Amino acid sequence: MTRHAVLFLVGLVGCADPPVALDAGVVDAARGQALFDARVAVPDAAVGADATTPPGPDGCAAAEACDGADTDCDGRVDEGCGCDPAASACFAGPPAARGVGACRDGVRGCDANGELFGPCEGSVGPTEEICQDEVDQDCDGRVDEGCPCVGGELEICGDGVDDDCDGQVDEGCGCGEEVCADQADNDCDGRFDEEPCRQPMGDEPCNPNLRRACFEENPARIGVGPCAAGQQVCDSAGRWGPCEGQVLPTEELCDTGVDENCDGNVDECIVEVAVVLDGDCLTVSCPPEAPFPVACDIQMSGNDERGCVASRPDRSEVYFQEGDACGAGRVRGSLSCSNVVGQGLNEQTCQINKRVRFYPPDRSGCPDT
């Protein structure tokens, strides 16, 4: 946080059977208007039978199943299906690729009459695999398959690929006990950092010519904002080298549109307010640009063992009191204020040099004066 002073080509599979549309003519006249008002499709008997037919050998069904996928592989999603505004997710690629690798759902709206689904927009379907980028573009559950081997690469444990082009897969990868929070598959089960796992010991031995992912902060921040994992290489002495290429959280910058500290909030800023109070039982307020108190570091110079900081997370004013004799001492330190409401001032966020500390929501919770 900043501290201020005061070819993507969608893979489509051709299908022999044309799409089957709903037959609105068989909708019971007495029920039809209510059903269409509710935007519920009522297919005819033939369509109902086709929709339950299992997919053929190519994975394509004879008719749309009205499930948000291109079930009949004709490049359209839920054509002829009644429009339910709540079912807006859709996928324009092969059903088996939905949610796999880089493939993502899109959204579809209702037509002008509110009866049939419109086109699927924003869906990302399978494309040709791009080598050495560790992304599954063709959405088949494998990464960089069919790519020519590039000599000189280091072997990556547990990926089932001959990364160093020596004709062997995962050679030198000794499977052992899973190590927590190192972003590596230590026990070679295809997962990483899963429980049960032991805490890393720091300078652990490794097999030369291997590499692993690494991140020197909380792994939960990987992929949040600009934060990204790096890689470590095992040197000839059998020791992991430095973590290179990682992007760690930094102090948040205001008005950049970037979540620099990777906490899921964009442009939250901290303003430090100096606390200089002669006496106590006095208040300090956070400024308008950062009106919410989130932390403090306070020294009270009196002889009482009690200190009180009264505040609320959503209010700018903070009240400081030492003991029960107002005006007897002085208060010095800093108050951190944010433009985002935080958890407020408490034992963890606000340090006071007193053995007995109070953090009530208002001054009535401090010792009586």
C-alpha beads as a LAMMPS data file, in Angstrom:
LAMMPS data file: protein, C-alpha beads

369 atoms
367 bonds

1 atom types
1 bond types

-500.0 500.0 xlo xhi
-500.0 500.0 ylo yhi
-500.0 500.0 zlo zhi

Masses

1 110.0

Atoms # bond

1 1 1 0.000 0.000 0.000
2 1 1 1.186 3.516 -0.753
3 1 1 1.721 5.642 2.277
4 1 1 1.183 9.377 1.905
5 1 1 1.992 12.119 4.367
6 1 1 -1.236 14.451 5.932
7 1 1 -6.863 -18.904 -34.855
8 1 1 -8.787 -18.288 -31.977
9 1 1 -10.501 -20.786 -34.300
10 1 1 -13.349 -22.482 -32.537
11 1 1 -13.094 -26.209 -33.215
12 1 1 -16.476 -27.297 -34.601
13 1 1 -17.391 -30.857 -35.401
14 1 1 -19.719 -31.376 -38.356
15 1 1 -22.822 -33.371 -37.664
16 1 1 -24.968 -35.404 -39.979
17 1 1 -28.311 -34.549 -38.394
18 1 1 -29.680 -30.984 -38.696
19 1 1 -30.749 -29.185 -35.537
20 1 1 -34.270 -29.923 -34.381
21 1 1 -36.349 -26.860 -33.471
22 1 1 -39.146 -26.701 -30.973
23 1 1 -42.634 -27.163 -32.384
24 1 1 -44.660 -24.443 -30.732
25 1 1 -47.765 -25.837 -32.458
26 1 1 -48.070 -28.708 -30.068
27 1 1 -48.100 -26.461 -27.026
28 1 1 -51.479 -26.733 -25.419
29 1 1 -53.405 -23.565 -26.209
30 1 1 -54.651 -23.158 -22.668
31 1 1 -51.139 -23.437 -21.272
32 1 1 -49.161 -21.900 -24.092
33 1 1 -49.458 -18.233 -23.216
34 1 1 -48.561 -18.821 -19.568
35 1 1 -45.612 -20.977 -20.545
36 1 1 -44.240 -18.471 -23.019
37 1 1 -44.808 -15.647 -20.547
38 1 1 -42.647 -17.621 -18.138
39 1 1 -40.170 -18.198 -20.987
40 1 1 -40.262 -21.968 -20.595
41 1 1 -39.840 -24.101 -23.724
42 1 1 -42.263 -26.996 -24.289
43 1 1 -40.786 -29.251 -27.020
44 1 1 -42.918 -31.626 -29.061
45 1 1 -42.767 -35.369 -28.568
46 1 1 -40.203 -35.931 -31.303
47 1 1 -37.843 -33.351 -29.908
48 1 1 -38.202 -34.769 -26.415
49 1 1 -37.183 -38.179 -27.685
50 1 1 -34.199 -36.812 -29.632
51 1 1 -32.957 -34.724 -26.706
52 1 1 -32.571 -37.790 -24.566
53 1 1 -30.700 -39.710 -27.262
54 1 1 -27.107 -40.270 -26.162
55 1 1 -24.352 -38.592 -28.219
56 1 1 -22.978 -40.445 -31.212
57 1 1 -19.370 -41.611 -31.587
58 1 1 -18.294 -38.065 -32.488
59 1 1 -19.754 -36.665 -29.244
60 1 1 -22.594 -34.890 -31.061
61 1 1 -26.244 -35.431 -30.184
62 1 1 -29.076 -35.483 -32.708
63 1 1 -30.713 -32.420 -31.187
64 1 1 -29.987 -29.559 -28.823
65 1 1 -30.396 -30.471 -25.161
66 1 1 -31.101 -26.857 -24.123
67 1 1 -28.307 -27.011 -21.557
68 1 1 -26.124 -24.059 -22.550
69 1 1 -23.828 -26.158 -24.780
70 1 1 -23.671 -26.799 -28.526
71 1 1 -24.982 -30.329 -28.045
72 1 1 -25.591 -31.037 -31.747
73 1 1 -22.268 -29.474 -32.849
74 1 1 -23.716 -27.104 -35.455
75 1 1 -21.929 -24.011 -34.148
76 1 1 -25.012 -22.645 -32.434
77 1 1 -26.072 -22.945 -28.799
78 1 1 -29.605 -23.904 -27.742
79 1 1 -31.130 -22.818 -31.047
80 1 1 -34.876 -23.311 -30.949
81 1 1 -34.910 -23.494 -27.153
82 1 1 -37.217 -21.355 -25.067
83 1 1 -35.421 -18.463 -23.408
84 1 1 -34.892 -18.585 -19.658
85 1 1 -33.122 -15.341 -18.622
86 1 1 -31.643 -17.121 -15.594
87 1 1 -29.807 -19.594 -17.872
88 1 1 -27.510 -17.088 -19.562
89 1 1 -24.244 -19.110 -19.542
90 1 1 -23.359 -20.806 -22.828
91 1 1 -20.464 -22.493 -24.628
92 1 1 -20.115 -22.465 -28.403
93 1 1 -17.460 -25.199 -28.648
94 1 1 -17.678 -28.989 -28.347
95 1 1 -19.433 -29.987 -25.097
96 1 1 -16.469 -32.063 -23.926
97 1 1 -14.207 -28.962 -24.021
98 1 1 -16.464 -26.827 -21.829
99 1 1 -14.542 -25.488 -18.813
100 1 1 -11.340 -27.332 -19.783
101 1 1 -8.026 -25.482 -20.222
102 1 1 -8.453 -22.063 -21.801
103 1 1 -12.067 -22.703 -22.861
104 1 1 -14.575 -20.420 -21.188
105 1 1 -18.322 -19.868 -21.192
106 1 1 -19.970 -16.887 -22.814
107 1 1 -23.401 -15.369 -22.283
108 1 1 -26.568 -15.284 -24.376
109 1 1 -29.628 -13.132 -24.148
110 1 1 -33.226 -13.501 -25.241
111 1 1 -34.475 -12.346 -28.627
112 1 1 -36.687 -9.285 -29.093
113 1 1 -39.780 -11.346 -28.313
114 1 1 -38.224 -12.826 -25.187
115 1 1 -38.947 -16.340 -26.448
116 1 1 -35.764 -17.779 -27.965
117 1 1 -32.095 -17.528 -27.050
118 1 1 -29.887 -15.146 -28.987
119 1 1 -26.298 -15.944 -30.101
120 1 1 -23.643 -17.032 -27.584
121 1 1 -21.265 -14.098 -27.134
122 1 1 -17.842 -14.091 -25.460
123 1 1 -17.410 -17.856 -25.428
124 1 1 -13.811 -19.080 -25.885
125 1 1 -13.589 -22.413 -27.681
126 1 1 -10.650 -24.686 -28.511
127 1 1 -7.836 -23.314 -30.645
128 1 1 -4.573 -24.738 -31.904
129 1 1 -2.118 -25.644 -29.177
130 1 1 0.683 -23.090 -28.706
131 1 1 3.944 -24.726 -27.711
132 1 1 5.938 -24.023 -24.556
133 1 1 3.397 -21.676 -22.958
134 1 1 1.945 -24.194 -20.473
135 1 1 -1.634 -23.394 -21.534
136 1 1 -4.152 -25.951 -22.809
137 1 1 -5.482 -23.977 -25.797
138 1 1 -7.223 -26.943 -27.449
139 1 1 -8.995 -27.803 -24.198
140 1 1 -8.276 -31.518 -24.206
141 1 1 -6.875 -31.634 -20.667
142 1 1 -3.236 -31.759 -21.816
143 1 1 -0.681 -28.955 -22.096
144 1 1 1.699 -28.467 -25.047
145 1 1 1.011 -31.972 -26.378
146 1 1 2.355 -32.660 -29.844
147 1 1 4.886 -29.847 -29.537
148 1 1 8.441 -30.436 -30.742
149 1 1 10.970 -30.788 -27.961
150 1 1 13.248 -27.816 -27.383
151 1 1 16.717 -28.916 -26.330
152 1 1 18.287 -27.450 -23.232
153 1 1 15.051 -27.254 -21.268
154 1 1 15.046 -28.548 -17.708
155 1 1 12.943 -31.507 -16.670
156 1 1 9.766 -30.593 -14.804
157 1 1 8.730 -33.196 -12.281
158 1 1 5.275 -34.703 -12.497
159 1 1 4.140 -33.227 -15.840
160 1 1 4.572 -36.438 -17.850
161 1 1 6.543 -34.616 -20.568
162 1 1 10.134 -35.040 -21.757
163 1 1 10.968 -31.408 -21.064
164 1 1 14.747 -31.712 -21.569
165 1 1 14.503 -33.776 -24.787
166 1 1 16.620 -36.678 -23.603
167 1 1 14.064 -39.373 -24.371
168 1 1 13.089 -39.788 -20.712
169 1 1 10.074 -38.473 -18.856
170 1 1 10.396 -37.034 -15.349
171 1 1 13.836 -38.574 -14.906
172 1 1 15.635 -37.628 -11.718
173 1 1 12.388 -36.813 -10.005
174 1 1 12.457 -38.529 -6.657
175 1 1 9.001 -38.858 -5.177
176 1 1 8.856 -38.134 -1.489
177 1 1 6.773 -36.410 1.142
178 1 1 4.637 -33.496 -0.009
179 1 1 6.019 -30.121 1.102
180 1 1 3.489 -27.398 1.943
181 1 1 3.276 -24.113 0.040
182 1 1 6.169 -24.720 -2.392
183 1 1 3.988 -25.019 -5.517
184 1 1 5.719 -28.338 -6.382
185 1 1 4.410 -31.897 -6.758
186 1 1 6.855 -33.474 -4.289
187 1 1 5.058 -36.823 -4.023
188 1 1 4.417 -37.137 -7.791
189 1 1 0.662 -37.666 -7.504
190 1 1 -0.270 -34.966 -10.017
191 1 1 -1.218 -32.447 -7.319
192 1 1 0.811 -29.923 -5.340
193 1 1 0.730 -28.655 -1.775
194 1 1 -2.163 -30.964 -0.891
195 1 1 -2.674 -32.192 2.670
196 1 1 -1.076 -33.952 4.402
197 1 1 2.161 -32.069 3.841
198 1 1 5.090 -30.962 5.941
199 1 1 6.416 -27.434 6.315
200 1 1 9.444 -26.625 4.143
201 1 1 12.828 -26.701 5.846
202 1 1 14.337 -23.976 3.678
203 1 1 17.558 -25.311 2.165
204 1 1 16.306 -28.692 0.923
205 1 1 18.360 -30.964 -1.359
206 1 1 17.167 -31.563 -4.924
207 1 1 18.181 -33.397 -8.074
208 1 1 20.271 -31.284 -10.494
209 1 1 18.643 -30.214 -13.754
210 1 1 15.166 -29.917 -12.227
211 1 1 12.997 -26.872 -11.747
212 1 1 9.865 -26.060 -9.773
213 1 1 7.407 -23.232 -9.249
214 1 1 8.046 -20.902 -6.324
215 1 1 6.501 -17.906 -4.594
216 1 1 7.960 -16.229 -1.519
217 1 1 4.671 -14.869 -0.196
218 1 1 1.294 -16.391 0.676
219 1 1 0.507 -18.769 -2.231
220 1 1 -3.131 -17.655 -2.065
221 1 1 -2.032 -14.395 -3.720
222 1 1 -0.726 -16.128 -6.852
223 1 1 -2.883 -15.027 -9.767
224 1 1 -4.437 -12.143 -7.811
225 1 1 -3.658 -8.781 -9.368
226 1 1 -0.197 -8.881 -10.997
227 1 1 1.173 -11.496 -8.561
228 1 1 2.640 -14.578 -10.253
229 1 1 4.786 -17.546 -9.316
230 1 1 8.387 -17.810 -10.458
231 1 1 10.718 -20.788 -10.937
232 1 1 13.627 -22.265 -9.058
233 1 1 16.353 -24.345 -10.701
234 1 1 18.276 -27.069 -8.880
235 1 1 22.010 -26.377 -9.307
236 1 1 24.835 -28.856 -9.800
237 1 1 25.390 -28.991 -6.038
238 1 1 21.845 -30.271 -5.506
239 1 1 20.453 -27.082 -3.995
240 1 1 17.518 -25.002 -5.123
241 1 1 18.565 -21.648 -6.521
242 1 1 16.788 -18.299 -6.116
243 1 1 13.168 -17.876 -7.121
244 1 1 13.300 -16.057 -10.453
245 1 1 10.495 -14.412 -12.372
246 1 1 8.046 -14.210 -9.474
247 1 1 5.901 -11.105 -9.077
248 1 1 5.324 -10.401 -5.386
249 1 1 2.841 -8.026 -3.741
250 1 1 4.000 -4.422 -3.502
251 1 1 2.592 -1.340 -1.820
252 1 1 -0.713 -0.252 -3.305
253 1 1 -0.630 2.789 -5.569
254 1 1 -3.638 5.062 -5.733
255 1 1 -5.635 5.588 -8.928
256 1 1 -3.696 3.113 -11.095
257 1 1 -6.459 0.561 -11.607
258 1 1 -4.005 -2.167 -10.503
259 1 1 -4.158 -4.335 -7.382
260 1 1 -0.455 -3.976 -6.569
261 1 1 -0.653 -5.708 -3.187
262 1 1 -2.685 -8.608 -4.640
263 1 1 -5.370 -8.605 -1.955
264 1 1 -8.328 -8.477 -4.335
265 1 1 -8.942 -4.737 -3.863
266 1 1 -7.932 -2.178 -6.462
267 1 1 -6.606 1.270 -5.565
268 1 1 -7.070 1.043 -1.813
269 1 1 -4.708 3.633 -0.339
270 1 1 -3.261 4.324 3.080
271 1 1 -2.738 7.811 4.502
272 1 1 -0.611 8.160 7.640
273 1 1 -1.918 10.723 10.136
274 1 1 0.456 11.934 12.841
275 1 1 -0.978 11.685 16.355
276 1 1 0.403 14.491 18.556
277 1 1 -1.855 15.042 21.555
278 1 1 -0.871 16.955 24.662
279 1 1 -2.898 15.263 27.323
280 1 1 -5.336 12.508 26.437
281 1 1 -9.117 11.943 26.169
282 1 1 -8.753 13.588 22.761
283 1 1 -9.678 12.610 19.217
284 1 1 -7.974 12.437 15.818
285 1 1 -9.850 12.107 12.527
286 1 1 -8.915 10.414 9.279
287 1 1 -8.928 12.705 6.207
288 1 1 -11.774 12.696 3.634
289 1 1 -9.689 10.932 0.961
290 1 1 -9.027 8.040 3.370
291 1 1 -11.785 8.205 5.983
292 1 1 -11.518 4.733 7.540
293 1 1 -9.101 3.934 10.424
294 1 1 -7.320 0.603 9.810
295 1 1 -4.196 0.618 12.030
296 1 1 -2.227 2.638 14.593
297 1 1 1.010 2.673 16.568
298 1 1 0.608 4.707 19.756
299 1 1 2.816 5.648 22.716
300 1 1 1.130 7.014 25.849
301 1 1 3.516 8.705 28.273
302 1 1 1.507 8.627 31.529
303 1 1 2.017 6.157 34.356
304 1 1 -1.314 4.316 34.136
305 1 1 -1.108 0.720 32.874
306 1 1 -4.331 1.119 30.903
307 1 1 -4.807 2.499 27.401
308 1 1 -8.020 2.922 25.408
309 1 1 -8.623 3.499 21.689
310 1 1 -12.293 3.910 20.770
311 1 1 -13.317 3.762 17.118
312 1 1 -15.552 2.175 14.509
313 1 1 -14.303 0.824 11.153
314 1 1 -16.734 2.971 9.156
315 1 1 -16.173 6.265 11.041
316 1 1 -13.255 8.622 10.715
317 1 1 -12.947 9.799 14.331
318 1 1 -10.663 7.941 16.782
319 1 1 -10.643 8.606 20.524
320 1 1 -7.495 8.098 22.661
321 1 1 -7.476 7.854 26.464
322 1 1 -4.895 6.755 29.033
323 1 1 -6.198 5.420 32.337
324 1 1 -8.972 7.461 33.945
325 1 1 -7.329 10.868 34.413
326 1 1 -7.859 12.973 31.306
327 1 1 -5.174 15.537 30.585
328 1 1 -2.550 13.783 32.703
329 1 1 -0.279 12.563 29.909
330 1 1 0.333 12.863 26.214
331 1 1 -0.243 10.649 23.180
332 1 1 2.202 10.287 20.287
333 1 1 2.324 8.029 17.259
334 1 1 0.567 7.453 13.958
335 1 1 -2.886 6.508 12.725
336 1 1 -3.238 4.671 9.388
337 1 1 -6.341 5.572 7.396
338 1 1 -7.669 3.916 4.222
339 1 1 -10.159 4.659 1.468
340 1 1 -11.485 1.109 1.958
341 1 1 -13.293 -0.006 5.120
342 1 1 -11.128 -2.502 6.991
343 1 1 -11.468 -4.496 10.183
344 1 1 -10.844 -1.398 12.287
345 1 1 -8.594 -0.891 15.310
346 1 1 -8.061 -3.854 17.621
347 1 1 -5.340 -5.817 19.424
348 1 1 -3.829 -6.930 16.114
349 1 1 -3.982 -3.699 14.119
350 1 1 -3.406 -1.005 16.764
351 1 1 -0.364 -1.212 19.018
352 1 1 -0.425 0.607 22.389
353 1 1 2.414 0.605 24.937
354 1 1 0.082 -0.453 27.739
355 1 1 -0.395 -3.770 29.520
356 1 1 -4.180 -3.401 29.675
357 1 1 -5.772 -2.284 26.388
358 1 1 -9.342 -1.396 25.473
359 1 1 -10.766 -1.128 21.920
360 1 1 -14.472 -0.238 22.352
361 1 1 -16.660 1.217 19.565
362 1 1 -17.065 4.511 21.447
363 1 1 -15.555 6.369 24.416
364 1 1 -18.158 5.055 26.844
365 1 1 -16.308 1.745 26.778
366 1 1 -13.084 3.306 28.130
367 1 1 -12.366 3.545 31.906
368 1 1 -14.572 6.106 33.649
369 1 1 -13.036 9.555 33.937

Bonds

1 1 1 2
2 1 2 3
3 1 3 4
4 1 4 5
5 1 5 6
6 1 7 8
7 1 8 9
8 1 9 10
9 1 10 11
10 1 11 12
11 1 12 13
12 1 13 14
13 1 14 15
14 1 15 16
15 1 16 17
16 1 17 18
17 1 18 19
18 1 19 20
19 1 20 21
20 1 21 22
21 1 22 23
22 1 23 24
23 1 24 25
24 1 25 26
25 1 26 27
26 1 27 28
27 1 28 29
28 1 29 30
29 1 30 31
30 1 31 32
31 1 32 33
32 1 33 34
33 1 34 35
34 1 35 36
35 1 36 37
36 1 37 38
37 1 38 39
38 1 39 40
39 1 40 41
40 1 41 42
41 1 42 43
42 1 43 44
43 1 44 45
44 1 45 46
45 1 46 47
46 1 47 48
47 1 48 49
48 1 49 50
49 1 50 51
50 1 51 52
51 1 52 53
52 1 53 54
53 1 54 55
54 1 55 56
55 1 56 57
56 1 57 58
57 1 58 59
58 1 59 60
59 1 60 61
60 1 61 62
61 1 62 63
62 1 63 64
63 1 64 65
64 1 65 66
65 1 66 67
66 1 67 68
67 1 68 69
68 1 69 70
69 1 70 71
70 1 71 72
71 1 72 73
72 1 73 74
73 1 74 75
74 1 75 76
75 1 76 77
76 1 77 78
77 1 78 79
78 1 79 80
79 1 80 81
80 1 81 82
81 1 82 83
82 1 83 84
83 1 84 85
84 1 85 86
85 1 86 87
86 1 87 88
87 1 88 89
88 1 89 90
89 1 90 91
90 1 91 92
91 1 92 93
92 1 93 94
93 1 94 95
94 1 95 96
95 1 96 97
96 1 97 98
97 1 98 99
98 1 99 100
99 1 100 101
100 1 101 102
101 1 102 103
102 1 103 104
103 1 104 105
104 1 105 106
105 1 106 107
106 1 107 108
107 1 108 109
108 1 109 110
109 1 110 111
110 1 111 112
111 1 112 113
112 1 113 114
113 1 114 115
114 1 115 116
115 1 116 117
116 1 117 118
117 1 118 119
118 1 119 120
119 1 120 121
120 1 121 122
121 1 122 123
122 1 123 124
123 1 124 125
124 1 125 126
125 1 126 127
126 1 127 128
127 1 128 129
128 1 129 130
129 1 130 131
130 1 131 132
131 1 132 133
132 1 133 134
133 1 134 135
134 1 135 136
135 1 136 137
136 1 137 138
137 1 138 139
138 1 139 140
139 1 140 141
140 1 141 142
141 1 142 143
142 1 143 144
143 1 144 145
144 1 145 146
145 1 146 147
146 1 147 148
147 1 148 149
148 1 149 150
149 1 150 151
150 1 151 152
151 1 152 153
152 1 153 154
153 1 154 155
154 1 155 156
155 1 156 157
156 1 157 158
157 1 158 159
158 1 159 160
159 1 160 161
160 1 161 162
161 1 162 163
162 1 163 164
163 1 164 165
164 1 165 166
165 1 166 167
166 1 167 168
167 1 168 169
168 1 169 170
169 1 170 171
170 1 171 172
171 1 172 173
172 1 173 174
173 1 174 175
174 1 175 176
175 1 176 177
176 1 177 178
177 1 178 179
178 1 179 180
179 1 180 181
180 1 181 182
181 1 182 183
182 1 183 184
183 1 184 185
184 1 185 186
185 1 186 187
186 1 187 188
187 1 188 189
188 1 189 190
189 1 190 191
190 1 191 192
191 1 192 193
192 1 193 194
193 1 194 195
194 1 195 196
195 1 196 197
196 1 197 198
197 1 198 199
198 1 199 200
199 1 200 201
200 1 201 202
201 1 202 203
202 1 203 204
203 1 204 205
204 1 205 206
205 1 206 207
206 1 207 208
207 1 208 209
208 1 209 210
209 1 210 211
210 1 211 212
211 1 212 213
212 1 213 214
213 1 214 215
214 1 215 216
215 1 216 217
216 1 217 218
217 1 218 219
218 1 219 220
219 1 220 221
220 1 221 222
221 1 222 223
222 1 223 224
223 1 224 225
224 1 225 226
225 1 226 227
226 1 227 228
227 1 228 229
228 1 229 230
229 1 230 231
230 1 231 232
231 1 232 233
232 1 233 234
233 1 234 235
234 1 235 236
235 1 236 237
236 1 237 238
237 1 238 239
238 1 239 240
239 1 240 241
240 1 241 242
241 1 242 243
242 1 243 244
243 1 244 245
244 1 245 246
245 1 246 247
246 1 247 248
247 1 248 249
248 1 249 250
249 1 250 251
250 1 251 252
251 1 252 253
252 1 253 254
253 1 254 255
254 1 255 256
255 1 256 257
256 1 257 258
257 1 258 259
258 1 259 260
259 1 260 261
260 1 261 262
261 1 262 263
262 1 263 264
263 1 264 265
264 1 265 266
265 1 266 267
266 1 267 268
267 1 268 269
268 1 269 270
269 1 270 271
270 1 271 272
271 1 272 273
272 1 273 274
273 1 274 275
274 1 275 276
275 1 276 277
276 1 277 278
277 1 278 279
278 1 279 280
279 1 280 281
280 1 281 282
281 1 282 283
282 1 283 284
283 1 284 285
284 1 285 286
285 1 286 287
286 1 287 288
287 1 288 289
288 1 289 290
289 1 290 291
290 1 291 292
291 1 292 293
292 1 293 294
293 1 294 295
294 1 295 296
295 1 296 297
296 1 297 298
297 1 298 299
298 1 299 300
299 1 300 301
300 1 301 302
301 1 302 303
302 1 303 304
303 1 304 305
304 1 305 306
305 1 306 307
306 1 307 308
307 1 308 309
308 1 309 310
309 1 310 311
310 1 311 312
311 1 312 313
312 1 313 314
313 1 314 315
314 1 315 316
315 1 316 317
316 1 317 318
317 1 318 319
318 1 319 320
319 1 320 321
320 1 321 322
321 1 322 323
322 1 323 324
323 1 324 325
324 1 325 326
325 1 326 327
326 1 327 328
327 1 328 329
328 1 329 330
329 1 330 331
330 1 331 332
331 1 332 333
332 1 333 334
333 1 334 335
334 1 335 336
335 1 336 337
336 1 337 338
337 1 338 339
338 1 339 340
339 1 340 341
340 1 341 342
341 1 342 343
342 1 343 344
343 1 344 345
344 1 345 346
345 1 346 347
346 1 347 348
347 1 348 349
348 1 349 350
349 1 350 351
350 1 351 352
351 1 352 353
352 1 353 354
353 1 354 355
354 1 355 356
355 1 356 357
356 1 357 358
357 1 358 359
358 1 359 360
359 1 360 361
360 1 361 362
361 1 362 363
362 1 363 364
363 1 364 365
364 1 365 366
365 1 366 367
366 1 367 368
367 1 368 369
